[in-house]
Each structure stands twice: as C-alpha cells, then as structure tokens.
Amino acid sequence: MTNFMKKFYTVLIFVFLPHFICGQDLTKFTLSGYVDTYYAWDDDKSGNPIRQFSSTVPYREEFRLNIAQVSIKYNDTKVHGVLTLHYGDIPSVNWPASQQFVQEAYAGFSPAKNLWVDAGYFLTHIGAEGLLPKGNFFNTLALATYYEPFYQSGVKVSYEFSPKVYGSLHLLNGYNVFADNNKNKSFGLTLGVKPAKNLEIIYNNLVGNEISSGSEGKTRMYNNLVFKFSPSSKLDFLLGADLAFQERSSLTDSNASATMLSGLAGIKYKLSKKISASIRGEIFNDKYGFLSGTFTDAAGNQSGLKAFGVTLGIEVRPVDNAYFRIESRYLSADKDQKIFNEEKNSRIEANTSIGIEF
C-alpha cells in the first residue's frame, strides 16, 4: 500500500466515521483505548537494537512506546463490528507494512440465536497468552507464544452451545498472514468448556499448507491446549501446551514429518488489592526448525531452537485500569546453541512498563 493510499484511508476514517456514528444509536457503540510504554534491558549486547525473540518490549535501553491503540465496537442483536487501529513497537515489529496500522477489522451477523458469522482481520484464536501485555501476567511473551500466529484473516463461525460450552470454526488465508501466500486456505477450530466458574479449558488448532508459493507444499497441523484456573480470588494459574507437526520437514529425512513441542506455566498471586507477583516457566523444542528456523550448533550441525526460560514479575495497579510492572527473565538455549552475543547460550533481561486502558 502506498503512502498516498494510507493517508487517503486515514482521511476517510476520521472524516466520515464520525458522521456515520452520529446517524446511529450511540448506545450501540463502544469506544476504548490502550497505551503501554516501556524500558527494556538485557545482557545480549548485539548490534541489533531489536532484541531476539521479543515481539513485545522489543528495543533495548530506550524509553519506547509499546503500543497505542483505539478501538470502536458496534453491537446490535443481529449485527456487530470492530475496528481497532494501533501504533507503536508491537505493530512495527510484528505487522506487515501494508497492514501495519490495522489490528482488527471485522464485521459479523447472527443468523440464529447464539450463532455468529464474522469476516475480516482478527487477532489469533491460538494461544494461552495474548499479544497485548494488558491481558497477560507479563510484558514479555513466552517462546511458545512468540512462535504462535498473532493475527489472521478470513471467516469465523462461532456458536455458544451453553453457558459452559462454546466453539468456533475458522477458514483463514494462512498461518500469521493477512494476504494469502499460496492460494491454499487453512482451517482452524476452537472448543472451550467451563466445567466450573473458576476453570476454563480450551483447545485450538490450525491445519493447512503454510509454505509460500514457488515451493513444494507441506501440511502443518498446529494444536494448542489452554487451562485457566483460579482457585481463589487471589490466585490465578495459566497453563499452555502446543504440539505441531509438519510433513516432509525433518532435517535428517526429507520424507519424514517434523514435530515441535512447547509450553508455559504461569502463576499470579495477589499480595494485596493493588499488588501482585507472578512467575512463569517455559519450554520450547523445535529441533527440526520448521517454525524457529535453524541454527548452527557448536559441532557445526543444523538444528532448530531448543530452549527454556523463567520469568519473575511484580505488578502494581494504583487504579483498576492502569498498571506499573517490573519483571526479569532468564532465557537459555541448548548448551550447544551459542545463539546470543559473545557465543553465549543464555540471556538475562529485565523490563519495566506503564499501561493504561480507557
């Protein structure tokens, strides 16, 4: 998209959208915003200012804007829609340039009770953690989340079977893409159950050929399982596990399938009404590198990323819609994978942030 077209669409939004809204029932509209700023540090003093494996708080030793976004939602009994525009380091690092300012944009209708059909741009349906820090225990994302898709485009059909069971089907352009990269569609599923008011179990998947046009197609199946448990008002548990397969992607046998396994476990404890402490453990094993890419190890062999990490953090909420966080993370790759600066296989990092929703 050219700079002229970006400016043209921006003018259309800000000139015509207020006129459209004024002609509607304003009680059906919701306007919201979110801003998060940060400072990050780590001991991996490479020449790249963007820290490796960092899709949030990505720049080291600078005061930066993580994200600033505004969202408008329209809700009626039969139709609804969402438009979210964003700016900052999260979209600049993770979004394609042609869609960099649009986080979500979709519209939907309800053909029957509890049934919705939506089409457009969405945040991903996969993952225990979300992309935005405001919804997570930490500012940083676990490696499992880092390699999951962040966004998707297509059609979603969702249905609430009961207050305790819900599900959705997804027909998408592909894995973490807006524009189709190979003219093959991917299919996704979400199935969630709430067996108790303090427990939620969610299964997500995505199946399709994710290889760009010009290369031989390979089917990938990505599975994601999430557990959310709050045994008391002070304690929250989060568990996530991913298991992925991709055909003909083994590094040792070109006809064999490759497997990736990753997971995270987080605990958040409220020390008081305004202060909470969190801890997260994570593992990631993509030994064939079909998601992480390959690295040359100490023996000169090619292998995908194998790593684990531990994160500790403190969050202070002076008011319900704002937070101050400080956290530290230890990230270690396999002992033979010297992937950080000065041929180290580990990294220590820290960051602090201030965020507000309105």
Secondary structure, DSSP 8 states (H G I E B T S, - for coil): --HHHHHHHHHHHHHHHHHHHHTS-GGGEEEEEEEEEEEEEES---S-SB-TT-SSS-BSSSEEEEEEEEEEEEE-SSEEEEEEEEESHHHHHHS-GGGTTEEEEEEEEEEETTEEEEEEEEE-S--SS-SSGGGSSSSS--HHHHTS--EEEEEEEEEEEETTEEEEEEEES-TT-SS-SSS--EEEEEEEEEEETTEEEEEEEEEEE-S-TTS---EEEEEEEEEEEEEETTEEEEEEEEEEEETT--SS-TTS-EEEEEEEEEEEEESSSSEEEEEEEEEEE-TT-TTT-EEE-TTS-EEE-EEEEEEEEEEE-SSTTEEEEEEEEEEEE-TT---BGGGBSEEEEEEEEEEEE-
